[in-house]
């Protein structure tokens, strides 16, 4: 039997070009395909319908139980971008509820001075209100290209 792959669907036009969370799960004979998967993902995140959401990348609207869209992905991209730039996560907590609270309420951390040119991008990607984020990956790309010129 072949492993089952779970992945978040991504319309090419609207979703950012970031690595998706893909989990290969070996099939377990005579068991529902999601039985062991849900249990094993509790440490990393949660399963919301077909999506696997990692706690440290979760958008504020997902924490609040609202519908996720491409702007939610852009928030997650902001978290990943912050991690790429600094080598650390923007929010840290010992307890899951504290981490989720930070995603909803804490200010977006400042980048070090030598990376301050990227702060407006991180700030907009990680805006708490989806309406204040980039509305599409294309809009983000245009701003990033403007940094290079």
FENWO-V255620 format. One record per backbone hydrogen bond with DSSP energy under -1.0 kcal/mol. CO is the residue of the C=O (numbers start at 1). NH is the residue of the N-H. If there is no record, write none. Layout:
co=CO nh=NH
co=CO nh=NH
//
This chain:
co=4 nh=25
co=6 nh=23
co=11 nh=14
co=11 nh=15
co=16 nh=18
co=23 nh=6
co=25 nh=4
co=28 nh=31
co=32 nh=35
co=34 nh=38
co=36 nh=40
co=37 nh=41
co=41 nh=45
co=44 nh=55
co=46 nh=53
co=48 nh=51
co=51 nh=48
co=53 nh=46
co=54 nh=57
co=59 nh=63
co=60 nh=64
co=61 nh=66
co=62 nh=65
co=69 nh=72
co=69 nh=73
co=70 nh=74
co=71 nh=75
co=72 nh=76
co=73 nh=77
co=74 nh=78
co=75 nh=79
co=76 nh=80
co=77 nh=81
co=78 nh=82
co=79 nh=83
co=80 nh=84
co=81 nh=85
co=82 nh=86
co=83 nh=87
co=95 nh=99
co=96 nh=100
co=97 nh=101
co=98 nh=102
co=99 nh=103
co=100 nh=104
co=101 nh=105
co=102 nh=106
co=112 nh=115
co=113 nh=116
co=115 nh=118
co=116 nh=119
co=118 nh=122
co=119 nh=123
co=120 nh=124
co=121 nh=125
co=122 nh=126
co=129 nh=132
co=130 nh=133
co=136 nh=140
co=137 nh=141
co=138 nh=142
co=139 nh=143
co=140 nh=144
co=141 nh=145
co=142 nh=146
co=143 nh=147
//
